[in-house]
Amino acid sequence: MNPNITSKEAILQTCRNIVASKGLPALNMRSVAEECHIALGTLYNYYSNKNELLLATIESVWKDIFHTNHKCNTDFSFCEYVSYIFECIQKGAKEYPNFFTAHSISIANSEKGKAKSTMKHYFDHIKIGMLEALKSDSTIDKNAFSTSFTESDFVDFVLDNILLLLVQEKTSCATLIEIINRVVYK
């Protein structure tokens, strides 16, 4: 028998394991307590209800997928950075099947705003990294952008298309990379 798990991070690791193997809908207070080998009451000392546990788990999964401690590597070209982001998200989608679609469904209506806010936070983090990569790529044609087609608009377009490729279960972002090359490089 495993020793009792009593740290918040260990509980969240168990939650991520449940989400990875059984999906987010399988996550509930009782199953987490059982997997952690702790009393249900002990789990309530960490999370006051299922929605709080779900929100913490969702945030933990997003952190795991997007590695929020990762800073933009200025040695990456913009295209290399886009490929890197695509691979991270694709890896996360494989590790946590159906997470991208299931996380907002699993939350009570009163908490859906918090779940969406968490997702937006991680997307904003990705956009900031992409914008940094775009601005630091010296081979980008700075004349490609205007007041009606800003760097930020372009990054939004690229991230939207990365997500669309993943929804379509594409295994490559090569077409998107080709479009990027044709639009913003000299």
N, C-alpha and C positions, 0 to 999 in steps of 0.2 A: 504494500500500500504506500502511496506517495505521502510525503509529509504534508501537513496542512499548508495551504497557500494563504498568506495573510497580508501581502503587499498589494497595493493598488495596481502596480505594473504587472505583477504576476497574475492578478485577476484578469486584467486586460489581455494579457498573452493567452490565457485560457479562452477568453471571449473571441479573440481573433482566430484561434484554432477551431472553435465551434463554427464561426462564420465561414472559414475556409472549407471545412469538411461537410457541414450540414446546411449552410446558408444562414442569413440573418434572421429569417423567421423562426429558426430553431432556438434562438437565444431567448432565454427567460431566467428569472431569478433562481428557480429551483435547479435547472440543469447546470447553471454556472456554479452554484454552491456544491452540487454533487461532483462536478468535474474538478473543483478546487479542493474537495474533501474538507469543506468547512460547513458549519451550521448555517442554515438559511438566515438566521438572525445576525450572524457575523457579517454576511454579505450586505444586509441592510444597514450595518454600521458604515459601509463604504458608499452605498448607493441607496437612496431612500425609496426608489421605485424602479419598475422595469424601464420606463422611458428614460430615466437618468442613466441607467446602465446601458441602454441602447445608444443614447447620444454619445456617451464616453467611448463606447466600442466603435461607433461610426468614426469619431474623430481619430481614434487609434488606428483604424484601418486606413484612413486617408493619409495619416502620417507615415504609415508603413509603405503605402503605395508610392507616395510622392516624395518621400525622404525630405521632409521640410527643412532638415538641417543642411541640405545641399545648397551651396551657393553657386551662382552661375560661373562656370569655368570660362574665363575670357580667352582661353586658347581654342575654344570651340568656335567654328564658324556658326552662323545662324542656322544653316541647314543641318549641321552636325548636332546642334542643340535640339532642334525640332525632332530629329531622329531619336535622340536620347530620350526626350520626353515621351515620344510615341512608344518606345520600347518599355519605359517604366510603367506607363499606363497599361500597356498590353500585358506585361508580366503580372501587374496587379489584378487585371481582369481574369487572368488564368488562375492566380492564387486564390482569389475571392470570387468564384463564379456568381454571376447575377447580382453582385454587390451594387453596381452602378444603378440598376433599376429597382432593386428591392429596398434600399435603405430608406427612402421616403415613404414607402408603402407600410413599412413595419412600425412606424412611429404614430402614436395617437395624433389626431388632428391638431390638438393644442400644441404639440411639440414639432410639427412638420416645419414650421418656420425656422426653428433652431437647426434642424437637420439640413435644410436648404442653405442656411447661413454658413454652416460648417463646410458644405460642398463649395460654396462661393468663395470662402476663405482660401481653400486649397487651389481652386482655379485661379484666383487672383495672385496667389504666390507663384504659380506657373507662369502666368502672364508677365509678372515682374521679371522673372528670370529670362523669359523669351525677349522681353524688351531690352534688357541689359545685353543679351547676346546680340541682338540686332544692332544696337547702338555701338557695340564694341567691335563689330565685324567691319574691318576697314575696306573690304571689297564690295560692300553694299553701295549701290548708286544712290547717293543722298538726294538726287533729283527725282527719284522714283516717288517721293512723298510730296504731298501738298496739304493745304488746309482742308481739302475735301477728301483726302486719302492720307491719313496720318499713320505714323508708325504704330500707334496704339490700335487704330482700326485694323491694320494689317495683322497684328498679333492676335486680335480677336478673331479675325477670319481664319488664321492658321489653326488656332486652338479649336475653334468650332469644327473645322474639317478633320482634325485629329480625332475628336470625339465621334464624329460621323463615321469615320473609317472604322473605329472600334465597334460602334453599334452594328455596322455592316459586317463585322467579323473579318475585316481585311487583315492580312498578315504583314502588309508592307505599306509604307507611306511614300513609296517611290514617285508616284504621280504627283502627290502634293509637293515633294521636294523639287520635282521638275518645274512645277508652276512657280514655286518660290524663285528658283533660278532664273526663269524667264521674266519675272516681274521686277525683281529688286536688285539683281546683280548687273554689274557693268558689262 
